Amino acid sequence: MSRSELQKASPVNAMTDPVRYPAGASFPVRTKRAFVLLLMTLVVPGSAQIVAGDRKLGRIALRVTLCAWALLLLALLLLVVNRPLLINIVTNPFASLLIVLLLTALAVGWAVLFINTLRLIRPVLLAPPMRPAVGIALILALVLSSGSLGYAAYLLNVGRNAIGSIFNATGPSIEPVDGRYNFLMMGGDAGADRTGRRPDSLSVLSVDAKSGQTAIIAVPRNLQNAQFSENSPMRKIYPDGYNCGDDCLINAINTEVTNEHSDLYPGVADPGAQATLEAVSGTLGITVQAYVLVDMDGFAKLIDAMGGIRIKAGGWVPISGPTVDEANGIHGMPEGWIPAGEQKLDGFHALWYGRSREFVDDYSRIQRQQCVQQAMLKQLDPATLLSKFEDIANAGTKVVESNISATQLGSFVDLAIKAKGQDIKRLTIGPPDFPAAFSTVPDFDVIHDRVDQLLASASSAQSAGAPADTVVTPSVSAGHLQASGPRQPASLSATVGSQTPAPPSSSDFTPVTTTPDGEPITEAMLNQLKSQGNEQAIRDLVATNGQCAPL
């Protein structure tokens, strides 16, 4: 006998079915039915309509639910077997737009089902005390379901816009060279009144294309006679290197090319940045494939968006006042100080911590800049990223410019995930790895040898078991690579071929917080020395401010 025949034969039983006809049920049954229908709509959208409402609507919703589950399972499978492909899909401008629209449609559809479920519940049939409880449960379920999907769509759209602002949507893909991707990171000031930024910091991140093992090579901004790569248009103007005198520092290339030689780079969005990339390539003897230019003023906004960074500072760092003697680089009274010891820095103080060079040399600043970079990477965990995603993405559009193609973001994000937690090898083309005078008269054969050995060590670090965050330098007497210990300030009399100490591997240094006599160093003490003109005493007290470790 068919269902319709059974209903005709037993009309009373059919009309008293508490699921479809709750009017004849008791108050406890109606309450239980209401919560069960809400739970069914939350867990299996469409199922409540099939058992208690419009079966046609329920079947349509259930098919959509099954398709959504299938897509989710496919995404999880890709996450396991081909993570770069999944990231490329999510970051692709067209695919991400479709995903945003799909998530929005699912959020709206789920909300419609909950409203329909509320109609099926018929709140007027519930006991008065239970009506608010069911209403609250409905709101929570809506937030958990439609709200989550809608927020996910919103965040994905924010990320999609940020990617479009930062990365080159149509740029060519780059291939690894000798098994590595090399990215030039430049930090500089930008503004409407500036033409061609002079990077305050230059460093190359060299990443193994398979393992993600990373090496950082810092190039001092005052390096002279930088060599352009063989295919660089600037090599025709400076065939023997950028050697026009003391003003021809490597960080001046950006401005000169932007102002005078942009015609050599037709179709290039930022000729100055591209020329600087070519100079770093030729100087280090490697192929640098892409650059990322970070605006230091916007950099503070990014750190604020992250909620600050935590570091261990080796010495006091000044927030410099206005320059009073340009020729000798002397500033007025500092506007503040960043103390030695464990610190949590907001964007303003992190920016000054990375850029201040008063009372010390550029090489101490380079070490602090590397430390700030590592602290950012270390502390940008999934929880921080998800909770502050909108602020971070919006700040990123004001901070970063790059010629990296958006089509390769999946591969590079995957490499970044692999690199997180692995050891990082570091080398500075200056103290403590080279004498201070080396940047004025660099020996490029020596630089190339040191870079080659560093990258060879970085590629084999996992199997060799080298300690984390070290610089691997050549031991001339032994003829092999050797990982060095804690980094100390370099002597001016150091020789290029000698083994130089490495930076602290973690936090294995003691911040200098007292004078040699044991008196605590304070801001008032440092300011008093400054007002007395005793700059040498300040230099002695803050000499260790290049020491830094992320926490």
Residue pairs with C-beta under 8 A, 6 or more apart in sequence:
1 9
6 14
7 14
14 21
15 21
15 24
16 24
16 25
18 24
18 25
18 29
18 30
18 33
19 33
19 51
19 52
20 51
20 52
22 29
22 30
22 33
22 122
22 125
23 125
25 33
27 126
27 127
27 130
30 125
30 126
30 127
31 126
31 127
31 130
31 134
33 52
33 121
34 121
34 123
34 126
34 130
34 134
35 134
35 137
37 48
37 52
37 117
37 120
37 121
38 48
38 114
38 117
38 121
38 134
38 137
38 138
38 141
40 47
40 48
40 51
41 47
41 48
41 110
41 113
41 114
41 117
41 141
42 141
42 144
42 145
44 62
44 65
45 61
45 62
45 64
45 65
45 109
45 110
45 113
45 145
46 57
46 58
46 59
46 60
46 61
46 62
46 63
46 64
46 65
46 113
47 58
47 62
48 58
48 113
48 117
48 120
49 55
49 57
49 58
49 61
49 113
49 116
49 117
49 120
50 58
50 59
50 62
51 58
52 120
53 116
53 117
53 119
53 120
54 116
57 116
61 109
61 113
64 106
64 109
68 106
75 86
78 85
78 86
78 89
79 86
83 410
83 414
83 417
84 410
84 411
84 413
84 414
85 410
86 410
87 409
87 410
87 411
87 413
87 414
88 407
88 408
88 409
88 410
88 411
89 95
89 96
89 99
89 410
90 96
90 99
90 156
90 410
91 159
91 160
91 163
91 406
91 409
91 410
91 413
92 406
92 407
93 160
93 163
93 164
93 169
93 406
96 156
96 157
96 159
96 160
97 160
99 153
99 156
100 153
100 156
100 157
100 160
103 149
103 150
103 152
103 153
103 156
104 149
104 150
104 153
106 149
107 145
107 146
107 147
107 149
107 150
107 153
108 146
110 145
110 146
110 149
111 142
111 145
111 146
114 138
114 141
114 142
114 145
114 146
117 138
118 138
121 134
123 131
123 134
123 135
126 134
155 389
155 390
158 389
158 390
158 393
158 394
159 389
159 393
161 393
161 397
162 393
162 394
162 396
162 397
163 406
163 409
164 406
165 397
166 396
166 397
166 400
166 401
166 402
167 402
167 404
167 405
167 406
167 409
168 269
168 402
168 403
168 404
168 405
168 406
169 405
169 406
170 405
171 403
171 404
171 405
171 406
171 407
172 405
173 405
173 407
173 408
174 181
174 289
174 290
174 404
174 405
174 408
175 289
176 209
177 286
177 287
177 289
178 286
178 455
179 208
179 209
179 210
179 459
180 206
180 207
180 208
180 209
180 286
180 455
180 459
181 206
181 207
181 209
181 289
181 290
181 412
181 415
182 204
182 205
182 206
182 207
182 281
182 286
182 287
182 288
182 289
183 204
183 205
183 206
183 207
183 288
183 289
183 290
183 291
183 292
183 404
184 202
184 203
184 204
184 276
184 277
184 280
184 288
184 290
184 291
184 292
185 201
185 202
185 203
185 204
185 205
185 291
185 292
185 294
185 373
186 197
186 199
186 201
186 202
186 254
186 273
186 276
186 291
186 292
186 293
186 294
187 199
187 200
187 201
187 293
187 294
187 295
187 296
187 299
187 354
187 369
188 197
188 198
188 199
188 200
188 201
188 251
188 254
188 293
188 294
188 295
188 296
189 197
189 198
189 200
189 295
189 296
189 297
190 197
190 295
190 297
190 298
191 297
195 255
195 258
195 259
196 254
196 255
196 256
196 257
196 258
196 259
196 272
197 254
197 255
197 272
197 293
197 295
198 221
198 251
198 252
198 254
198 255
199 221
199 251
199 254
199 276
199 293
200 221
200 251
200 296
200 355
201 218
201 221
201 354
201 365
201 366
201 369
202 218
202 219
202 220
202 221
202 250
202 251
202 276
202 280
203 216
203 217
203 218
203 219
203 366
203 369
203 370
203 373
204 216
204 217
204 219
204 280
204 284
204 286
204 288
205 214
205 215
205 216
206 214
206 215
206 216
206 217
206 286
206 455
206 458
207 213
207 214
207 415
207 419
208 214
208 458
208 459
209 415
211 418
211 422
211 459
211 462
212 415
212 416
212 417
212 418
212 419
212 422
213 419
213 422
213 423
213 458
213 459
213 461
213 462
214 419
214 422
214 424
214 425
214 458
215 424
215 425
215 426
215 427
215 454
215 455
215 457
215 458
216 370
216 373
216 424
216 425
216 426
216 427
217 284
217 426
217 427
217 428
217 429
217 451
217 454
218 366
218 369
218 370
218 426
218 427
218 428
218 429
218 430
219 250
219 280
219 283
219 284
219 429
220 250
220 362
220 363
220 366
220 428
220 429
220 430
220 439
221 249
221 250
221 251
221 362
222 249
222 250
222 251
222 362
222 439
222 440
223 249
223 250
223 283
223 429
223 430
223 439
223 442
224 242
224 243
224 246
224 248
224 249
224 250
224 439
224 440
224 441
224 442
225 240
225 241
225 242
225 243
225 248
225 441
225 442
226 241
226 242
226 250
226 253
226 279
226 280
226 282
226 283
227 241
227 242
227 279
227 282
227 283
227 444
228 234
228 235
228 238
228 241
228 242
228 275
228 278
228 279
228 282
229 235
229 278
229 279
229 281
229 282
229 287
230 282
231 278
232 275
232 278
232 279
232 281
232 282
233 261
233 264
233 265
233 275
234 242
234 253
234 257
234 261
234 264
234 275
234 278
234 279
235 282
237 261
238 244
242 248
242 250
242 253
242 279
250 276
250 279
250 280
250 283
251 276
253 272
253 275
253 276
253 279
254 272
254 273
254 275
254 276
255 272
256 272
257 264
257 265
257 271
257 272
257 274
257 275
257 276
258 270
258 271
258 272
261 271
261 275
262 271
262 272
264 271
265 271
265 274
265 275
268 274
269 403
270 293
270 401
270 403
273 291
273 293
273 401
273 403
274 291
274 403
276 291
277 288
277 290
277 291
278 288
280 288
281 287
281 288
283 429
283 442
283 444
283 447
284 429
284 447
284 448
284 451
285 444
285 447
285 448
285 451
285 452
286 451
286 455
290 402
290 403
290 404
291 402
291 403
292 400
292 401
292 402
292 404
293 400
293 401
293 402
294 399
294 400
295 398
295 399
295 400
295 401
296 351
296 354
296 355
297 351
298 395
298 398
298 399
299 347
299 350
299 351
299 354
299 399
300 346
300 347
300 348
300 350
300 351
301 347
301 395
301 398
301 399
302 347
302 376
302 392
302 395
302 396
302 399
303 309
303 345
303 346
303 347
303 350
303 351
303 376
304 346
304 347
304 391
304 395
305 388
305 391
305 392
305 394
305 395
306 376
306 379
306 380
306 384
306 388
306 392
307 384
307 388
308 344
308 345
308 346
308 347
308 350
309 344
309 345
309 350
309 372
309 375
309 376
309 379
309 550
310 342
310 343
310 344
310 345
310 375
310 379
310 550
310 551
311 342
311 343
311 345
311 353
311 371
311 372
311 375
311 548
311 549
311 550
311 551
312 341
312 342
312 343
312 507
312 509
312 511
312 548
312 549
312 550
312 551
313 338
313 339
313 340
313 341
313 342
313 343
313 353
313 511
313 545
313 547
313 548
314 340
314 509
314 511
314 512
314 544
314 545
314 546
314 547
314 548
315 340
315 511
315 512
315 541
315 542
315 543
315 544
315 545
315 546
315 547
316 337
316 338
316 339
316 340
316 512
316 521
316 526
316 541
316 542
316 545
317 337
317 338
317 352
317 353
317 356
317 368
317 542
317 545
318 331
318 334
318 336
318 337
318 338
318 356
318 358
318 359
318 526
318 542
319 334
319 335
319 336
319 337
319 338
319 349
319 352
319 356
320 331
320 334
320 335
320 352
320 356
320 358
321 331
321 332
321 333
321 334
321 335
322 331
322 332
323 329
323 330
323 331
323 332
324 330
324 331
324 332
329 358
330 535
331 358
333 527
333 530
333 531
334 358
334 526
334 527
334 530
336 523
337 523
337 526
338 345
338 349
338 352
338 353
339 513
339 523
340 511
340 512
340 513
340 521
340 544
340 545
341 511
341 513
342 551
343 349
345 353
350 372
353 368
353 372
354 365
354 368
354 369
354 372
355 365
355 369
356 365
356 368
357 364
357 365
359 535
359 538
359 539
359 542
360 539
360 542
360 543
360 545
360 546
361 431
361 436
362 430
363 428
363 430
363 431
363 432
363 436
363 490
363 546
364 545
364 546
365 546
366 428
366 430
366 546
367 428
367 487
367 503
367 546
367 547
367 548
368 545
368 546
368 548
370 426
370 503
371 548
371 549
371 550
372 548
374 424
374 469
374 550
375 550
375 551
377 420
378 550
379 550
380 392
385 392
404 412
422 461
422 462
422 468
423 461
423 462
423 466
423 467
423 468
423 469
423 470
424 468
424 469
425 454
425 457
425 458
425 461
425 466
425 470
425 471
425 472
426 469
426 470
426 471
426 502
426 503
427 433
427 450
427 451
427 454
427 471
427 472
427 473
428 434
428 471
429 438
429 439
429 442
429 447
430 436
430 438
430 439
431 489
431 490
431 494
432 487
432 488
432 489
432 490
432 494
432 500
432 501
433 450
433 471
433 473
433 490
433 500
434 490
434 494
434 496
434 500
435 490
435 491
435 492
435 493
435 494
435 495
435 496
436 490
436 492
437 492
438 496
443 496
446 496
446 497
449 474
450 473
450 474
453 472
453 473
453 474
453 481
454 471
454 472
456 481
457 464
457 466
457 472
457 481
457 483
458 472
466 472
466 483
467 483
467 505
468 505
468 506
469 503
469 504
469 505
469 506
470 483
470 484
470 502
470 503
470 505
471 483
471 484
471 487
471 500
471 502
471 503
472 481
472 482
472 483
472 484
472 502
473 481
473 482
473 484
473 499
473 500
473 502
474 480
474 481
474 482
474 497
474 499
475 481
475 482
475 499
476 497
476 498
476 499
482 499
483 502
484 499
484 500
484 501
484 502
485 501
485 502
486 501
486 502
486 503
486 504
486 505
486 508
486 509
487 500
487 501
487 502
487 503
487 504
487 547
488 501
489 543
489 544
489 546
490 500
494 500
503 547
504 547
504 549
506 549
507 549
507 551
509 544
509 547
509 549
511 544
511 547
512 521
512 541
512 542
512 543
512 544
513 520
513 521
514 520
514 521
515 521
515 541
519 525
521 541
526 538
526 541
526 542
529 535
529 537
529 538
529 541
530 538
